[in-house]
Amino acid sequence: MRLGGPGTTDTGFHPIRTCIGCRQRGDQSELMRVVAQAGDEGKVAVLDAHRRLSGRGAWLHPDPACMETALRRKAFHRAFRGAVETGQLALQFHALTGTSNGPRQETVLPESGSEN
């Protein structure tokens, strides 16, 4: 049980979870929950925004670096004990966090006087 430090009034229990991306531990309230649900062609990983969906959960910081690390290391497959589709999860994650969902692309404008 974790208790609040000196000068705090919060003395309640705070569940600790481990981010599957960076492997750092943190309060459950700081992490996002991901669950695997049955899809058309196997399991599909989805964000559990309200933390109410049934099933095994995996936890992730709302940080694009943690998401990219988890995808690269295939941490979702390991957490859900089998193959799981993560394409929609990445889109949901980036929409929720307001980050881009791919490598940054620079816009190149044509030079003055050039013809296309």
Summary of the structure (lengths in Angstrom):
residues: 116
radius of gyration: 19.0
end to end distance: 66.7
largest distance: 68.9
contacts: 267
relative contact order: 0.17
helix: 24%
strand: 23%
